[in-house]
Amino acid sequence: MRKTVFAFSALAFSTVATSSVLAQDTATSALIERGRSVAIASDCMACHRTPEGEGKPFAGGYTISSPLGPIVAPNITPSKEFGIGNWSEAQFEAAMRDGVAPRGHLYPAMPYTAYRAISDDDLHALFVYLKKDVKPVDEAPKAQTDLPFPFNIRLSMAGWNLFFNRATPFDNALVAPSGADRGKYLVDGPAHCGACHTPRNTLMAEDASQYLGGGDVGGWHAPNITSDPVSGIGGWSDAELVTYLKNGNAVGKSQAAGPMAEAVEHSFRHMPDDDLQAIANYLKTVPAIRSEAQTAPAYEHSKAKPAGIGTLDYGIDRSPAAMVNGTSVNGEELYVSACATCHQLNGAGTQDQFYPSLTSNRATGGMTPNNLVMAVVEGVHRKTNDFTVQMPAFKDELSNAQIAAVSNYVLQRFGNASLSVSEADVVELKNGGEVPLLVKATPWLMLGGAVLAAFVLMLAAVFFWRRGKRNTLQHA
């Protein structure tokens, strides 16, 4: 009888223990899945991928263009030697919220000023996901961040952080799916929309007074996404916004290219529709910012202006191969040879808009030609859940003068004819856009600092010389 009772008790204990383990496994799996969704919303893969593309998730090595110089994203796999495998959760939190990793200060190309707002629960889930579910990659990126002096002094970020890293984590309950602040949380926290869409001040921090009013990133222009119906997205429907986030294409409005195409490919297309809807809902409430010079939405440039394409001498070889390797700087000729095959002679694109219209298009009808020029220079590349978009890059086929010529033709015929592009503009955009005042002023600031240091040393020398002379006289 005693043996039977003992056996029954052992079986009961085993059953309870197994149930406890299963419960823990289920809880951990749920936590990992939540962390995966946070990583997707935070667009971690877009930067922490390898330059070659897929195959080693989060292994780093991708180069991020910044006005201070190229910044290389590090390995964030759980590799103990090359990644975050030896990091504690407190160290992970410090990197995500304070911009301070065990190896030193980070640059805000890693948008910790936005990640600081991620809720405690989401940040914990992200840590668990990266540590437990991501495969370690035991190698360092081939390139490393190496900014010029004085920007290579990482400790300087400590002072910058005191002024500009002040966000507070969102409340866990309010940011849960369907939570009251879900849209604002995604925009300001994980998705870090302001990192591109808010202009920067003199010290390269986001200008809160121009929140989501449009910014410039590596030659590309991240447009105004406030609720303004002319300069922003106030004239877009919620369905158009959601479709754009998911596919990078809102017919008759805009197509995603450059950094936004990367965000669509690595982040937004993988997010649930409810989250995309929450983002759209919130953007419609963002205080409107209007560009004073803009009187109509970009998409209202809806009709192509007449052109003399019909009079071109088609006896001349104007095949793409002949034109891009030639010396013509006639924008119309270049358009016919290099662009019209997809976008059509009248700029209408294809019927299904896979190749989009060049009218009713934010890249051609907006207040800056940057995105049009950059699309010609770098092409357009993005994967969606249903198809892949590939517009070829012409930076190696067309000269700067030819890029300017074809851009001007497109603007004059299909978009905002008040804009124009010079060869110098193309060179500037290829090099990352206008150089910020901080970078321009750095040589003078360094010179001023050197003069000030020399003056202080001179005063110190005079002080000690006089002090020594006084002591000599007193003891004479």
RAVENRA-V153094 format. One record per pair of residues at least 6 apart in sequence whose C-alpha atoms are under 8 Angstrom apart, sorted by the first residue. I is the first residue (numbers start at 1). J is the second residue. Records with the same first field share a line. If there is no record, write none. Layout:
# RAVENRA-V153094
I=J, J
This chain:
# RAVENRA-V153094
31=125, 128, 129
32=125, 126, 128, 129, 132, 133
33=129
34=122, 125, 126, 129
35=122, 123, 124, 125, 126, 127, 128, 129, 130
36=126, 129
37=271
38=122, 123, 125, 126, 190
39=45, 126
40=266, 267, 268, 270, 271
41=186, 190, 191, 267, 268, 271
42=189, 190, 191, 192, 267
43=190, 191, 263, 266, 267
44=58
45=57, 58, 266, 267
46=262, 263, 266, 267
47=60, 62, 63, 64, 73
48=57, 58, 59, 60, 61, 62, 73, 74, 75, 76
49=56, 57, 58, 59, 60, 61, 62
50=56, 57, 58, 59, 60, 61, 62, 141
51=60, 61, 62, 63
56=137
57=77, 134, 135
58=75, 76, 77
59=74, 75, 76, 77, 83, 137, 139, 140, 141
60=72, 73, 74, 75, 76, 140, 141
61=72, 73, 74, 75, 140, 141, 142, 143, 144
62=72, 73
63=70, 71, 72, 73
64=70, 71, 72, 73, 109
65=71, 217, 218, 432
66=109, 217, 218, 432
67=218, 432, 435, 436, 439
68=147, 148, 151, 439
69=146, 147, 148
70=145, 146, 147
71=109, 144, 145, 146, 147
72=143, 144, 145
74=83, 140, 141
75=82, 83, 84, 137, 140, 141
76=83, 84, 130
77=83, 84, 85, 130, 131, 134, 135, 136, 137
78=84, 85, 86, 130, 131, 132, 134, 135, 136, 137
79=85, 86, 136, 137, 138
80=86, 138
81=138
82=137, 138, 139, 140
83=136, 137, 138, 140
84=131
85=131
87=102
89=124, 127
91=101, 102
92=101, 127
93=123
94=100, 101
95=101, 106, 112
96=112, 115, 116
97=112, 113, 115, 116, 117
98=112, 113, 116, 161, 165
99=105, 106, 107, 108, 112, 113
100=106
104=154, 155
105=154, 155, 157, 158
106=154, 157
107=154, 157
111=192, 195
113=164, 165, 166, 167
114=167, 188, 189, 190, 192, 195
115=189, 190, 192
116=165, 167, 168, 169, 189
117=167, 168, 169, 170, 185, 188, 189, 190
118=169, 170, 185, 189, 190
119=169, 170, 171, 172, 175
120=169, 170, 172
121=172
146=152
164=205
170=185
173=179
174=180, 181, 182
175=181, 182, 185
176=182
177=274, 275
178=274, 278
182=275, 278, 279
183=275, 277, 278, 279, 280, 281, 282, 283
184=279, 282
186=192, 275, 279
187=193, 194, 279
188=194
193=212
194=206, 211, 212
195=206
196=214, 215, 216, 217, 222
197=211, 212, 213, 214, 215, 216, 222, 223, 224, 225
198=206, 207, 208, 210, 211, 212, 213, 214, 215
199=206, 207, 210, 211, 212, 213, 214, 215, 216
200=206, 207, 215
201=207
202=436, 437, 438
203=438
204=438
210=289
211=226
212=224, 225, 226
213=223, 224, 225, 226, 232, 289
214=221, 222, 223, 224, 225
215=221, 222, 223, 224
216=222, 433
217=432, 433
218=429, 431, 432, 433
219=370, 371, 374, 428, 429, 430, 431, 432, 433, 434
220=258, 259, 370, 371, 374, 429, 432, 433
221=368, 370, 371
222=260
223=232
224=231, 232, 233, 289
225=232, 233, 283
226=232, 233, 234, 283, 284, 285, 286, 287, 288, 289
227=233, 234, 283, 284, 285, 286, 287, 288, 289
228=234, 235, 287, 288, 289, 290
229=235, 236, 297
230=290, 294, 295, 296, 297, 298
231=289, 290, 291, 294, 296, 297, 298
232=288, 289, 290
233=283, 284
234=284
236=253
238=277, 280, 281
240=250, 251
241=250, 280
242=273, 276, 277, 280
243=249, 250
244=250, 254, 255, 256
245=264, 268, 269, 276
246=264, 268, 269, 270, 276, 384
247=264, 269, 384, 385
248=255, 256, 257, 260, 261, 264, 382, 384
249=255, 256
251=353, 356
252=299, 357, 359, 360, 361
253=298, 299, 360, 361, 362
254=360, 361, 362, 363
255=356, 361, 362
256=264
257=371, 375, 379, 380, 381, 382
258=374, 375, 378, 380, 381
261=380, 381, 382
262=382
264=382, 383, 384
265=382, 383, 384
268=276
269=384, 385
294=367
297=365, 366
298=360, 361, 362, 364, 365, 366, 367, 416
299=359, 360, 361, 362, 365, 366
300=360, 365
301=359, 360, 361, 365, 414, 415, 416
302=359, 360, 361, 414, 415
303=359, 360, 414
304=346, 347, 359, 413, 414, 415
305=412, 413, 414
306=413
307=413
309=332, 345
312=333
317=323
318=333, 336, 337
319=337, 338
320=337, 338
323=333, 334, 337, 338
324=334, 338, 397, 398
325=397, 398
327=402
328=334, 402
329=401, 402, 405, 406
330=402, 405, 406
331=402, 405, 406, 407, 408, 409
332=406, 409
334=402, 406
335=406, 409, 410
336=345
340=346, 347
342=349, 350, 355
343=349, 350, 355, 356, 357, 358
344=350
347=357, 358, 359, 414
348=356, 357, 358, 359
349=355, 356, 357, 358
350=356, 357
358=364, 410, 414, 415
359=365, 414, 415
360=415
361=415
363=369, 370, 371, 372
364=372, 410, 411, 414, 415, 416
365=411, 414, 415, 416
366=415, 416
367=416, 419
368=419
369=419, 420, 421
370=429
372=407
373=403, 404, 407, 426, 429
374=429, 430
375=393
376=392, 393, 394, 395, 403
377=393, 394, 395, 403, 430
378=392, 393, 394, 395
379=390, 391, 392, 393, 394
380=389, 390, 391, 392, 393
381=388, 389, 390, 391
382=388, 389, 390
383=389
400=423, 426, 427
401=422, 423
403=423, 426
404=421, 422, 423, 425, 426
405=421
407=420, 421
408=419, 420, 421
411=417, 419, 420
412=418, 419
428=434
